[in-house]
Amino acid sequence: MRRTWKLAELKQHIRTTKPEKNWLLSTVDSVSHSLHIYQYHKSLARKAFDAYHAEHDPNGIKMFAAAMMAGTDEELEEFEEAKLASEANLIAAINITRNTFDIFAQIANALALPQPLYIEDCTISKVRDRLPKSPLKTEITRVTKLHWFRYLAGFSNTLKHRQLISHKPSQKYKEGTGEYLGGEAEVAAFKHHSKEFKSYWVQEVLEGTVEMHNEIVTLGITLNEHCLTPAV
């Protein structure tokens, strides 16, 4: 059975032990709210190219015509809207996922560090490095080494500081058989600092964001255990 992060229990802990930090209550609520916003953008990103999936466009003709700008004005407008919806909602889903880690860092900073960082200096990596040895530190260390965590962080920082990462609609075929799987957008490869990330289909990146949201829940459960388990 899938475990859940019991936010209500964490909020009660804050009210009882950290009443002077009641601002944390809204920070905890923002984790839940961010998840709802993420689900909205993830759903729209997945649906963007529905009209070009194999069941609607079995031979890829519609997708090919749109990509070659050979359709009617209405078809071209539909295609441009699909491109924009896919790109905009993917970016939103990635940024919200990455930002949720920083929201978690604010909570862990206030509740788990002996000497909390200033809010403006608080990041998930700084909290990780300042935490005493504990299961919470171990879990944050594990998560921040995962491929998709690094991918989302690199993607978000590249957009924030330099440029948009190319997002190109294309026809997707099954490897080995050449079976047409439908139209989808491909996110280009990019480099962030010394790390190079290969290109992925949008659906693959969205699966990565799902994996990272599951890891946020794991971190939250570990934080609850850290805060609510009586010291021996």
Accessible surface in RSA format (square Angstrom, percent):
REM  Atomic radii and reference values for relative SASA: ProtOr
REM  Chains: A
REM  Algorithm: Lee & Richards
REM  Probe-radius: 1.40
REM  Slices: 20
REM RES _ NUM      All-atoms   Total-Side   Main-Chain    Non-polar    All polar
REM                ABS   REL    ABS   REL    ABS   REL    ABS   REL    ABS   REL
RES MET A   1   233.14 120.7 151.77 100.4  81.37 193.7 125.39 106.6 107.75 142.8
RES ARG A   2   175.39  73.6 149.90  76.4  25.49  60.7  77.48 105.9  97.91  59.3
RES ARG A   3   137.56  57.8 125.24  63.8  12.32  29.3  67.13  91.7  70.43  42.7
RES THR A   4    92.85  66.0  80.06  81.2  12.79  30.5  65.79  88.4  27.05  40.9
RES TRP A   5    25.25  10.1   9.24   4.5  16.01  37.6   9.24   4.9  16.01  26.0
RES LYS A   6   117.78  57.5 109.84  67.4   7.94  18.9  63.83  57.5  53.95  57.5
RES LEU A   7    37.08  20.7  34.00  24.3   3.08   7.7  34.00  23.9   3.08   8.3
RES ALA A   8    77.12  70.9  66.72 103.0  10.39  23.6  70.27  99.0   6.85  18.2
RES GLU A   9    83.43  47.9  77.16  58.4   6.27  14.9  34.99  67.7  48.44  39.5
RES LEU A  10     0.00   0.0   0.00   0.0   0.00   0.0   0.00   0.0   0.00   0.0
RES LYS A  11    38.45  18.8  38.45  23.6   0.00   0.0   8.09   7.3  30.36  32.3
RES GLN A  12    97.45  54.5  97.45  71.2   0.00   0.0  45.44  96.7  52.01  39.4
RES HIS A  13    30.75  16.8  24.48  17.0   6.27  16.0  17.59  18.1  13.17  15.3
RES ILE A  14     0.36   0.2   0.36   0.3   0.00   0.0   0.36   0.3   0.00   0.0
RES ARG A  15   116.26  48.8  98.24  50.1  18.01  42.9  47.56  65.0  68.70  41.6
RES THR A  16    93.57  66.5  65.41  66.3  28.16  67.1  63.51  85.3  30.06  45.4
RES THR A  17    70.26  50.0  44.55  45.2  25.71  61.3  51.05  68.6  19.21  29.0
RES LYS A  18    58.29  28.4  58.29  35.8   0.00   0.0  13.64  12.3  44.65  47.6
RES PRO A  19    84.62  61.7  70.36  64.1  14.25  51.8  73.55  60.7  11.07  68.8
RES GLU A  20   120.94  69.4  86.96  65.8  33.98  80.9  71.71 138.7  49.23  40.2
RES LYS A  21    41.60  20.3  41.60  25.5   0.00   0.0  30.40  27.4  11.21  11.9
RES ASN A  22    98.28  67.8  91.43  88.4   6.85  16.5  15.84  38.1  82.44  79.7
RES TRP A  23   100.08  40.2  90.60  43.9   9.48  22.3  85.63  45.7  14.45  23.4
RES LEU A  24     0.00   0.0   0.00   0.0   0.00   0.0   0.00   0.0   0.00   0.0
RES LEU A  25    36.51  20.3  36.51  26.1   0.00   0.0  36.51  25.6   0.00   0.0
RES SER A  26    75.14  63.5  67.46  90.0   7.68  17.7  49.33 105.1  25.81  36.2
RES THR A  27    23.56  16.8  19.45  19.7   4.11   9.8  12.80  17.2  10.76  16.3
RES VAL A  28     0.05   0.0   0.05   0.0   0.00   0.0   0.05   0.0   0.00   0.0
RES ASP A  29    67.17  47.0  63.90  63.6   3.26   7.7  25.48  60.0  41.68  41.6
RES SER A  30    37.71  31.9  33.83  45.1   3.88   8.9  35.19  74.9   2.52   3.5
RES VAL A  31    10.23   6.7   9.96   9.0   0.28   0.7   9.96   8.7   0.28   0.7
RES SER A  32    43.04  36.4  39.13  52.2   3.91   9.0  17.46  37.2  25.58  35.8
RES HIS A  33   114.27  62.5 112.07  77.9   2.21   5.6  78.65  81.1  35.63  41.5
RES SER A  34    16.79  14.2  16.15  21.6   0.63   1.5   1.43   3.1  15.35  21.5
RES LEU A  35    65.77  36.6  65.67  47.0   0.10   0.3  65.77  46.2   0.00   0.0
RES HIS A  36   121.91  66.6 114.23  79.4   7.68  19.6  76.50  78.8  45.41  52.8
RES ILE A  37    64.69  36.8  61.66  45.9   3.03   7.3  64.66  46.6   0.04   0.1
RES TYR A  38     1.37   0.6   1.37   0.8   0.00   0.0   1.37   1.0   0.00   0.0
RES GLN A  39    75.22  42.1  72.24  52.8   2.98   7.1  32.88  70.0  42.33  32.1
RES TYR A  40   133.23  62.2 125.12  71.2   8.12  21.1  94.11  70.7  39.12  48.2
RES HIS A  41    39.57  21.6  39.57  27.5   0.00   0.0  24.45  25.2  15.12  17.6
RES LYS A  42    26.48  12.9  26.48  16.2   0.00   0.0   6.49   5.8  20.00  21.3
RES SER A  43    39.67  33.5  35.86  47.9   3.81   8.8  26.75  57.0  12.92  18.1
RES LEU A  44    64.80  36.1  62.47  44.7   2.33   5.9  62.61  44.0   2.19   5.9
RES ALA A  45     3.94   3.6   0.00   0.0   3.94   9.0   0.00   0.0   3.94  10.4
RES ARG A  46    85.27  35.8  80.75  41.2   4.52  10.8  28.18  38.5  57.08  34.6
RES LYS A  47   122.93  60.0 115.26  70.7   7.67  18.3  65.34  58.8  57.59  61.3
RES ALA A  48    18.51  17.0   0.00   0.0  18.51  42.1   7.50  10.6  11.01  29.2
RES PHE A  49     7.09   3.5   6.51   4.0   0.58   1.5   6.51   3.9   0.58   1.7
RES ASP A  50    55.94  39.2  55.76  55.5   0.17   0.4  21.51  50.6  34.43  34.3
RES ALA A  51    30.96  28.5  22.34  34.5   8.62  19.6  28.81  40.6   2.16   5.7
RES TYR A  52     1.91   0.9   1.91   1.1   0.00   0.0   0.78   0.6   1.13   1.4
RES HIS A  53    46.32  25.3  46.32  32.2   0.00   0.0  26.67  27.5  19.65  22.9
RES ALA A  54    30.11  27.7  27.53  42.5   2.58   5.9  27.70  39.0   2.41   6.4
RES GLU A  55   129.84  74.5  91.71  69.4  38.13  90.8  58.60 113.3  71.24  58.2
RES HIS A  56   113.96  62.3  84.42  58.7  29.54  75.6  63.16  65.1  50.81  59.1
RES ASP A  57     7.86   5.5   6.25   6.2   1.61   3.8   1.63   3.8   6.23   6.2
RES PRO A  58    90.59  66.0  77.22  70.4  13.37  48.6  78.18  64.5  12.41  77.1
RES ASN A  59   112.42  77.5  87.82  84.9  24.60  59.2  18.13  43.6  94.29  91.1
RES GLY A  60     0.53   0.7   0.00   N/A   0.53   0.7   0.33   0.9   0.20   0.5
RES ILE A  61   121.71  69.3 118.63  88.4   3.08   7.4 121.43  87.4   0.27   0.7
RES LYS A  62    70.80  34.5  63.89  39.2   6.90  16.4  41.38  37.2  29.41  31.3
RES MET A  63     0.33   0.2   0.33   0.2   0.00   0.0   0.33   0.3   0.00   0.0
RES PHE A  64   112.53  56.3 111.96  69.3   0.57   1.5 112.53  68.2   0.00   0.0
RES ALA A  65    26.63  24.5  25.46  39.3   1.17   2.7  26.63  37.5   0.00   0.0
RES ALA A  66     3.06   2.8   2.12   3.3   0.94   2.1   2.62   3.7   0.44   1.2
RES ALA A  67    38.22  35.1  19.15  29.5  19.08  43.4  20.61  29.0  17.62  46.7
RES MET A  68   112.52  58.3  89.09  59.0  23.43  55.8  61.19  52.0  51.33  68.0
RES MET A  69    96.68  50.1  76.31  50.5  20.37  48.5  58.04  49.3  38.64  51.2
RES ALA A  70    76.34  70.2  39.06  60.3  37.28  84.8  48.75  68.7  27.59  73.1
RES GLY A  71    21.70  26.8   0.00   N/A  21.70  26.8   7.06  19.4  14.64  32.8
RES THR A  72    82.62  58.8  73.59  74.6   9.03  21.5  79.28 106.5   3.34   5.1
RES ASP A  73   126.05  88.3 115.10 114.6  10.95  25.9  39.83  93.7  86.22  86.0
RES GLU A  74   140.86  80.9 134.57 101.8   6.29  15.0  50.57  97.8  90.29  73.7
RES GLU A  75    70.48  40.5  69.42  52.5   1.06   2.5  21.83  42.2  48.65  39.7
RES LEU A  76    36.18  20.1  36.08  25.8   0.10   0.3  36.18  25.4   0.00   0.0
RES GLU A  77   107.81  61.9 101.78  77.0   6.03  14.4  36.80  71.2  71.01  58.0
RES GLU A  78    70.82  40.7  67.18  50.8   3.64   8.7  29.34  56.8  41.47  33.9
RES PHE A  79     4.57   2.3   4.57   2.8   0.00   0.0   4.57   2.8   0.00   0.0
RES GLU A  80    75.97  43.6  72.31  54.7   3.67   8.7  42.69  82.6  33.28  27.2
RES GLU A  81   103.79  59.6  98.12  74.2   5.68  13.5  41.84  80.9  61.95  50.6
RES ALA A  82     8.81   8.1   4.07   6.3   4.73  10.8   8.27  11.6   0.54   1.4
RES LYS A  83    59.27  28.9  58.51  35.9   0.76   1.8  23.74  21.4  35.52  37.8
RES LEU A  84   122.28  68.1 119.24  85.3   3.03   7.6 122.01  85.7   0.27   0.7
RES ALA A  85    35.16  32.3  29.40  45.4   5.76  13.1  34.81  49.0   0.35   0.9
RES SER A  86     0.95   0.8   0.95   1.3   0.00   0.0   0.00   0.0   0.95   1.3
RES GLU A  87    44.20  25.4  44.17  33.4   0.03   0.1   7.97  15.4  36.23  29.6
RES ALA A  88    51.19  47.1  39.44  60.9  11.74  26.7  45.76  64.4   5.43  14.4
RES ASN A  89    15.27  10.5  15.06  14.6   0.21   0.5   0.25   0.6  15.02  14.5
RES LEU A  90     0.96   0.5   0.96   0.7   0.00   0.0   0.96   0.7   0.00   0.0
RES ILE A  91    34.62  19.7  34.62  25.8   0.00   0.0  34.62  24.9   0.00   0.0
RES ALA A  92    22.22  20.4  15.98  24.7   6.23  14.2  22.12  31.1   0.10   0.3
RES ALA A  93     0.00   0.0   0.00   0.0   0.00   0.0   0.00   0.0   0.00   0.0
RES ILE A  94     0.00   0.0   0.00   0.0   0.00   0.0   0.00   0.0   0.00   0.0
RES ASN A  95    43.71  30.1  43.71  42.2   0.00   0.0  13.95  33.6  29.76  28.8
RES ILE A  96    28.62  16.3  27.56  20.5   1.06   2.5  28.41  20.5   0.21   0.6
RES THR A  97     0.00   0.0   0.00   0.0   0.00   0.0   0.00   0.0   0.00   0.0
RES ARG A  98    36.01  15.1  35.73  18.2   0.28   0.7   7.63  10.4  28.37  17.2
RES ASN A  99    77.92  53.7  77.41  74.8   0.52   1.2  18.38  44.2  59.55  57.6
RES THR A 100     2.76   2.0   2.76   2.8   0.01   0.0   2.57   3.5   0.19   0.3
RES PHE A 101     1.58   0.8   1.58   1.0   0.00   0.0   1.58   1.0   0.00   0.0
RES ASP A 102    45.56  31.9  45.28  45.1   0.29   0.7  19.91  46.9  25.65  25.6
RES ILE A 103    35.75  20.3  34.65  25.8   1.10   2.7  35.61  25.6   0.14   0.4
RES PHE A 104     0.19   0.1   0.19   0.1   0.00   0.0   0.19   0.1   0.00   0.0
RES ALA A 105     0.00   0.0   0.00   0.0   0.00   0.0   0.00   0.0   0.00   0.0
RES GLN A 106    34.39  19.2  34.25  25.0   0.15   0.4  15.39  32.8  19.00  14.4
RES ILE A 107     0.00   0.0   0.00   0.0   0.00   0.0   0.00   0.0   0.00   0.0
RES ALA A 108     0.00   0.0   0.00   0.0   0.00   0.0   0.00   0.0   0.00   0.0
RES ASN A 109     5.25   3.6   5.25   5.1   0.00   0.0   0.00   0.0   5.25   5.1
RES ALA A 110     4.69   4.3   2.54   3.9   2.15   4.9   2.91   4.1   1.79   4.7
RES LEU A 111    20.48  11.4   0.06   0.0  20.42  51.3   0.53   0.4  19.95  53.7
RES ALA A 112     9.91   9.1   0.00   0.0   9.91  22.5   2.24   3.2   7.67  20.3
RES LEU A 113    10.82   6.0   1.12   0.8   9.70  24.4   1.55   1.1   9.27  24.9
RES PRO A 114   102.24  74.5  63.77  58.1  38.47 139.8  77.25  63.8  24.99 155.3
RES GLN A 115   136.55  76.4 131.83  96.3   4.73  11.3  38.89  82.8  97.66  74.1
RES PRO A 116    62.46  45.5  40.23  36.7  22.22  80.8  40.23  33.2  22.22 138.1
RES LEU A 117    25.96  14.5  15.90  11.4  10.05  25.3  19.48  13.7   6.48  17.4
RES TYR A 118   165.01  77.0 159.40  90.7   5.61  14.6 114.62  86.1  50.39  62.1
RES ILE A 119    96.38  54.8  90.57  67.5   5.82  14.0  90.57  65.2   5.82  15.8
RES GLU A 120   146.26  84.0 106.55  80.6  39.72  94.6  63.97 123.7  82.29  67.2
RES ASP A 121    60.02  42.0  56.79  56.5   3.23   7.6  10.28  24.2  49.74  49.6
RES CYS A 122    10.62   8.0   0.00   0.0  10.62  25.0   0.00   0.0  10.62  11.5
RES THR A 123    47.38  33.7  47.38  48.0   0.00   0.0  46.55  62.5   0.83   1.2
RES ILE A 124     2.21   1.3   2.21   1.6   0.00   0.0   2.21   1.6   0.00   0.0
RES SER A 125    42.54  35.9  42.54  56.8   0.00   0.0  22.05  47.0  20.49  28.7
RES LYS A 126    93.95  45.8  92.43  56.7   1.52   3.6  59.12  53.2  34.84  37.1
RES VAL A 127     0.00   0.0   0.00   0.0   0.00   0.0   0.00   0.0   0.00   0.0
RES ARG A 128    53.56  22.5  53.56  27.3   0.00   0.0   6.28   8.6  47.27  28.6
RES ASP A 129    93.28  65.3  68.14  67.8  25.15  59.5  27.51  64.7  65.77  65.6
RES ARG A 130   115.33  48.4  96.21  49.0  19.12  45.5  39.29  53.7  76.04  46.1
RES LEU A 131     5.75   3.2   0.00   0.0   5.75  14.4   0.00   0.0   5.75  15.5
RES PRO A 132    64.46  47.0  52.34  47.7  12.12  44.1  64.46  53.2   0.00   0.0
RES LYS A 133   201.83  98.5 172.18 105.6  29.65  70.6 114.74 103.3  87.09  92.8
RES SER A 134    18.87  15.9   9.49  12.7   9.38  21.6  18.36  39.1   0.51   0.7
RES PRO A 135   101.34  73.9  95.34  86.9   6.00  21.8 100.75  83.2   0.60   3.7
RES LEU A 136     0.45   0.2   0.00   0.0   0.45   1.1   0.00   0.0   0.45   1.2
RES LYS A 137    54.18  26.4  54.18  33.2   0.00   0.0  46.01  41.4   8.17   8.7
RES THR A 138    86.82  61.7  80.88  82.0   5.93  14.1  61.20  82.2  25.62  38.7
RES GLU A 139    38.01  21.8  38.01  28.8   0.00   0.0  12.97  25.1  25.05  20.4
RES ILE A 140     0.00   0.0   0.00   0.0   0.00   0.0   0.00   0.0   0.00   0.0
RES THR A 141    39.39  28.0  39.39  39.9   0.00   0.0  33.89  45.5   5.50   8.3
RES ARG A 142    88.91  37.3  81.46  41.5   7.46  17.8  64.12  87.6  24.79  15.0
RES VAL A 143     0.07   0.0   0.07   0.1   0.00   0.0   0.07   0.1   0.00   0.0
RES THR A 144     9.08   6.5   2.26   2.3   6.82  16.3   2.15   2.9   6.93  10.5
RES LYS A 145   131.53  64.2 115.95  71.1  15.58  37.1  65.50  59.0  66.03  70.3
RES LEU A 146    46.16  25.7  43.46  31.1   2.70   6.8  46.16  32.4   0.00   0.0
RES HIS A 147    74.31  40.6  62.61  43.5  11.70  29.9  57.71  59.5  16.60  19.3
RES TRP A 148    34.38  13.8  34.01  16.5   0.37   0.9  13.97   7.4  20.41  33.1
RES PHE A 149    15.89   8.0  15.42   9.6   0.47   1.2  15.78   9.6   0.11   0.3
RES ARG A 150   111.68  46.9 106.94  54.5   4.74  11.3  26.84  36.7  84.83  51.4
RES TYR A 151     0.00   0.0   0.00   0.0   0.00   0.0   0.00   0.0   0.00   0.0
RES LEU A 152     1.18   0.7   1.18   0.8   0.00   0.0   1.18   0.8   0.00   0.0
RES ALA A 153    15.45  14.2  15.45  23.8   0.01   0.0  15.45  21.8   0.00   0.0
RES GLY A 154     0.65   0.8   0.00   N/A   0.65   0.8   0.28   0.8   0.38   0.8
RES PHE A 155     4.85   2.4   4.85   3.0   0.00   0.0   4.85   2.9   0.00   0.0
RES SER A 156    14.65  12.4  13.42  17.9   1.23   2.8   1.32   2.8  13.32  18.7
RES ASN A 157    38.60  26.6  37.82  36.5   0.79   1.9   3.09   7.4  35.51  34.3
RES THR A 158     1.58   1.1   0.32   0.3   1.26   3.0   1.58   2.1   0.00   0.0
RES LEU A 159    34.74  19.3  12.88   9.2  21.86  55.0  13.05   9.2  21.69  58.4
RES LYS A 160   143.21  69.9 106.65  65.4  36.56  87.0  68.89  62.0  74.32  79.2
RES HIS A 161   129.91  71.0  95.96  66.7  33.96  86.9  68.93  71.0  60.98  71.0
RES ARG A 162   151.78  63.7 111.96  57.1  39.82  94.8  61.48  84.0  90.30  54.7
RES GLN A 163   106.22  59.4  95.66  69.9  10.56  25.1  30.20  64.3  76.02  57.7
RES LEU A 164   120.68  67.2 101.26  72.4  19.42  48.8 101.26  71.1  19.42  52.3
RES ILE A 165    11.11   6.3   2.73   2.0   8.38  20.2   5.50   4.0   5.60  15.2
RES SER A 166    67.85  57.3  51.18  68.3  16.67  38.4  40.82  86.9  27.03  37.9
RES HIS A 167    25.53  14.0   5.98   4.2  19.55  50.0   4.91   5.1  20.62  24.0
RES LYS A 168   127.61  62.3 125.95  77.3   1.66   3.9  70.39  63.4  57.23  61.0
RES PRO A 169    19.68  14.3   9.72   8.9   9.96  36.2   9.72   8.0   9.96  61.9
RES SER A 170    33.75  28.5  27.98  37.3   5.77  13.3   8.35  17.8  25.40  35.6
RES GLN A 171    46.41  26.0  34.42  25.2  11.99  28.6   6.69  14.3  39.71  30.1
RES LYS A 172    46.86  22.9  46.69  28.6   0.17   0.4  21.28  19.2  25.58  27.2
RES TYR A 173   109.91  51.3  88.46  50.3  21.45  55.8  68.20  51.3  41.72  51.4
RES LYS A 174   103.43  50.5  99.77  61.2   3.66   8.7  50.09  45.1  53.34  56.8
RES GLU A 175   173.12  99.4 145.01 109.7  28.11  66.9  65.99 127.6 107.13  87.5
RES GLY A 176    83.70 103.2   0.00   N/A  83.70 103.2  39.69 108.9  44.01  98.6
RES THR A 177    99.56  70.8  61.98  62.8  37.58  89.6  69.73  93.7  29.83  45.1
RES GLY A 178    47.20  58.2   0.00   N/A  47.20  58.2  29.09  79.8  18.11  40.6
RES GLU A 179    97.67  56.1  87.72  66.4   9.95  23.7  39.35  76.1  58.32  47.6
RES TYR A 180    21.40  10.0  11.99   6.8   9.41  24.5  11.99   9.0   9.41  11.6
RES LEU A 181    72.50  40.4  54.05  38.7  18.45  46.4  54.71  38.4  17.79  47.9
RES GLY A 182     2.38   2.9   0.00   N/A   2.38   2.9   2.21   6.1   0.16   0.4
RES GLY A 183     1.21   1.5   0.00   N/A   1.21   1.5   0.00   0.0   1.21   2.7
RES GLU A 184    14.98   8.6  14.98  11.3   0.00   0.0   9.07  17.5   5.91   4.8
RES ALA A 185     0.12   0.1   0.07   0.1   0.05   0.1   0.07   0.1   0.05   0.1
RES GLU A 186    48.42  27.8  46.97  35.5   1.45   3.5   5.88  11.4  42.54  34.7
RES VAL A 187     1.21   0.8   1.21   1.1   0.00   0.0   1.21   1.1   0.00   0.0
RES ALA A 188    31.22  28.7  25.90  40.0   5.32  12.1  31.20  43.9   0.03   0.1
RES ALA A 189    62.19  57.2  41.97  64.8  20.22  46.0  42.14  59.3  20.05  53.1
RES PHE A 190    22.24  11.1   8.69   5.4  13.55  35.3  21.01  12.7   1.23   3.5
RES LYS A 191   109.76  53.5 101.85  62.5   7.91  18.8  50.03  45.0  59.73  63.6
RES HIS A 192    33.93  18.5  32.69  22.7   1.24   3.2  24.30  25.0   9.63  11.2
RES HIS A 193   154.97  84.7 122.66  85.3  32.31  82.6  97.39 100.4  57.58  67.0
RES SER A 194   105.61  89.2  80.43 107.3  25.18  58.0  48.06 102.3  57.55  80.6
RES LYS A 195    95.19  46.4  92.70  56.9   2.49   5.9  43.58  39.2  51.61  55.0
RES GLU A 196   125.19  71.9 106.58  80.6  18.61  44.3  33.81  65.4  91.38  74.6
RES PHE A 197     7.02   3.5   3.30   2.0   3.71   9.7   5.53   3.4   1.49   4.3
RES LYS A 198   135.70  66.2 124.90  76.6  10.80  25.7  73.91  66.5  61.79  65.8
RES SER A 199    43.64  36.9  33.86  45.2   9.78  22.5   9.75  20.8  33.88  47.5
RES TYR A 200    25.21  11.8  23.07  13.1   2.14   5.6  13.42  10.1  11.79  14.5
RES TRP A 201    50.08  20.1  49.79  24.1   0.29   0.7  28.02  14.9  22.07  35.8
RES VAL A 202     2.41   1.6   2.41   2.2   0.00   0.0   2.41   2.1   0.00   0.0
RES GLN A 203    44.68  25.0  44.68  32.7   0.00   0.0  23.15  49.3  21.53  16.3
RES GLU A 204    66.44  38.1  65.03  49.2   1.41   3.4  19.15  37.0  47.29  38.6
RES VAL A 205     0.00   0.0   0.00   0.0   0.00   0.0   0.00   0.0   0.00   0.0
RES LEU A 206     0.00   0.0   0.00   0.0   0.00   0.0   0.00   0.0   0.00   0.0
RES GLU A 207   105.17  60.4  98.52  74.5   6.65  15.8  33.01  63.8  72.16  58.9
RES GLY A 208     0.78   1.0   0.00   N/A   0.78   1.0   0.48   1.3   0.29   0.7
RES THR A 209     0.00   0.0   0.00   0.0   0.00   0.0   0.00   0.0   0.00   0.0
RES VAL A 210    46.28  30.5  45.84  41.5   0.44   1.1  46.23  40.2   0.04   0.1
RES GLU A 211    71.71  41.2  68.41  51.8   3.30   7.9  28.31  54.7  43.40  35.4
RES MET A 212     0.00   0.0   0.00   0.0   0.00   0.0   0.00   0.0   0.00   0.0
RES HIS A 213    14.33   7.8  13.26   9.2   1.07   2.7   9.47   9.8   4.86   5.7
RES ASN A 214    63.68  43.9  60.32  58.3   3.36   8.1  23.47  56.5  40.20  38.9
RES GLU A 215    26.01  14.9  25.92  19.6   0.09   0.2   2.05   4.0  23.96  19.6
RES ILE A 216     5.17   2.9   5.16   3.8   0.01   0.0   5.17   3.7   0.00   0.0
RES VAL A 217    31.30  20.6  31.30  28.3   0.00   0.0  31.30  27.2   0.00   0.0
RES THR A 218    37.49  26.7  37.45  38.0   0.04   0.1  13.77  18.5  23.72  35.9
RES LEU A 219     0.39   0.2   0.39   0.3   0.00   0.0   0.39   0.3   0.00   0.0
RES GLY A 220     0.00   0.0   0.00   N/A   0.00   0.0   0.00   0.0   0.00   0.0
RES ILE A 221    17.54  10.0  16.62  12.4   0.92   2.2  17.54  12.6   0.00   0.0
RES THR A 222    11.12   7.9  10.85  11.0   0.27   0.7   4.39   5.9   6.73  10.2
RES LEU A 223     0.00   0.0   0.00   0.0   0.00   0.0   0.00   0.0   0.00   0.0
RES ASN A 224    11.93   8.2  11.77  11.4   0.16   0.4   9.04  21.8   2.89   2.8
RES GLU A 225    89.52  51.4  83.92  63.5   5.60  13.3  40.54  78.4  48.98  40.0
RES HIS A 226    70.70  38.6  42.82  29.8  27.89  71.3  33.99  35.0  36.72  42.7
RES CYS A 227    22.98  17.4   1.23   1.4  21.75  51.1   5.88  14.9  17.10  18.4
RES LEU A 228    65.84  36.7  40.51  29.0  25.33  63.7  45.31  31.8  20.52  55.2
RES THR A 229    86.94  61.8  70.32  71.3  16.62  39.6  57.98  77.9  28.96  43.8
RES PRO A 230   111.63  81.4  95.04  86.6  16.59  60.3 106.51  87.9   5.12  31.8
RES ALA A 231   106.28  97.7  66.45 102.6  39.82  90.6  75.45 106.3  30.83  81.7
RES VAL A 232   195.95 128.9 126.38 114.4  69.57 167.6 153.39 133.3  42.56 115.4
END  Absolute sums over single chains surface
CHAIN  1 A    12802.4      10811.1       1991.2       7262.9       5539.5
END  Absolute sums over all chains
TOTAL         12802.4      10811.1       1991.2       7262.9       5539.5
